[in-house]
Amino acid sequence: MVREIKVEKADKAQRIPKDVTEKLKEMGIYRMVRFMRNEVINCPKEGRRSPIYCFLCEYFVRRKTGVIYCRYGASSESTDE
């Protein structure tokens, strides 16, 4: 089961910690940070936060046209061997 989390516009840009930006630079996706600072999501795991943190989360699947796809809360039956 994959959740679809809608991305919303924030009132003002959010601050992103330096260690998070360094990890994104290592992953090669730092260019996305500029416009994602002005967005917010209702994360089922962490609450209301920037979608930038999704790229570092183990449950992140993908982001596509204003929607984050997340596996958080999915049944563990599919991962068992």
N, C-alpha and C positions, 0 to 999 in steps of 0.2 A: 504494500500500500504506500503510495506516494502522496504527500500533502501538497496542495497548491497554496502558496502564501502570496497574497497580493502586495505589491510594492506601492507605498504611498509617498507623496511629497511631504517633506518636513518643513516646518516654519523657518528654521534657520539651519545652517550647516553645522554638522556635529564634529567634534574633535575626535580624531583617531589616534590612539597611542602609537608611539614611535616603534615599539616592537612589532605591532601588527603591520605597519607599513613596510618594515624591513622584511617580514615574511612574505608579503605580497610581491615585493620586488624580487625576491628569490624565486617565486613562482612565475614571474614574468607577466603579471596581470595588474601591475601598479597603475597603469594608465586609466583604468576604470574608476579609480578612487575619486577622482575629481568630481564627477557627476553623482556618484553614489553617496557622497557626504550629505547631499540634500535630500536623501530618501530615508525612509524608515519602514520597518516591517513589524508585525506582531509574531515574534518567534515563539513556537510552542515550548521550546526548551528554556530560553533565557528571557522571554518577555519582549517588551518594545525596545528595539535597537536598530542599528544600521545594518543593511544587508551586506556590508563589507565583511562582517564577521562570519557570514555563511560560507565564504570560500575556505575558511580555516576549520569549519565544523566537519566532523566525521559523517554526519547525516546528509550533507549537501549533495544534491544530485546534479542540478543545473539551474541556470537562470535564462529565461527566455521572455522577451517582450513584456516586462513589468510583472513577471510572476517568478517566484523562487520555488523550486521543487525540492521537497525535503522528505527524508525517510524517517524522521523522528517519530517514535511511537508505533512503528511498523512491527508486526509480529516477528518473533525470533525463529519461527518455524522455517522460513525461507533461507536462513543462514546456517541451519544445522545440516550436517552431512548424514 
